């Protein structure tokens, strides 16, 4: 399983995001798409994460808020990651996915892998969990 997000000049939420998803995944299984970050504190944070073994991938677009481009980049990167991972989780840097603890006593990783296994047993194609 891996997780990825996309950021531009983000520090506050990215640190929370990394801290949360790092509880379930190795650094090498976490990807940060960097969309034209230029604020010095955000650039430094991305450099630190890269040095710690997180995958920081640069993506470029001249517009900050082009939803068609964003959707396309996320879908393409997810397809790319699905070649190597059974489960690929995408969440914006201000999004945290938590299985309901009253229904699911497992970790996020166990929950996701179990849900994909359930889905795969019903279908021959790769599944997508939408949250």
Phi, psi and omega in degrees: 000146174220167177224149174214158178219172175230136184223158171217113179056036182258134174235304188303300184290327180298320179297320177294315181301310180299315181300318181291304185290337176292343176292335185247339187231151173289153180307321183293346180257014178241130184239136177240116174274119182262109181263088173057040177296134180224346177292130186307317182293326178287321177299315179298320180297316179296321177298318179297315180297321178297317179295333179275002175100003173284153180269114178250118185242125180278131172232145186231141171203141184290340181256138178286323186237075175243099187293328177297314179297314180302312179301316181297314180297315181296314180297317180295318181291323177297316178300318178300313182292329180294347174288337184244342184234146176285324180233130176235121180254128172247133174212136174301160185293346176256019180240133177235124178262122182231117174299143180301116184295337178285339179254330186231113181272359184275168172286168178303318181295312179297317179302310182297315180297321178294318180295318178295320178299317178299316181294316182297327180290343180263346187216153177268350180265164177293142182258159175232126173268125177253129181251000000 
